[in-house]
Amino acid sequence: MTPSDTGESLGRKWLLSADVRPTKQRLALAELLVGDGRNRHVTAESLYGSAGDHGAQVSLATVYNTLRAFCDAGLMNEVTVDGHRSYFDTRVDEHPHYYWEDTGTLTDAPKAAVAFAKEPEAPVGTTISRVDVVIRLSKNG
């Protein structure tokens, strides 16, 4: 049975899978993020623009708050590419990313793109919760 058979969208199922209350604004953003079943890498600004293009009435502040709520619920991961730019990834398993510096595009890189000979040791009293790898790319010449 598909979501359309049950009347339940992928976005709604995605939210409910993490016990996130499906408000009208959250549903609109969730549909843009996962409605077609594909993973996305978005900035708050790009999602805000897409929401406007699709007629969703949300403020940029709401988009930021919603993305943070989705991250807190484990639905997304935030990937920081420099000190002031973050992307939000709907694929939540650990995997590396390619970041094209000339276009500001973030995509998944194959897991085989990075291999650690040994996992680093965490300082006393801490554990490693996650390892994020961003491979920066620029055009030759």
Protein Blocks (a to p, Z undefined) as FASTA:
>chain_A
ZZklnopafklmmmmmnopacdfklmmmmmmmmmnopacdddfklmmmmmmmnopacdfk
lmmmmmmmmmmnopaccddfbfkbccddfblbdcdddddfknopacdddfklpccfbdcd
ddehiacfbdcdddddddeZZ
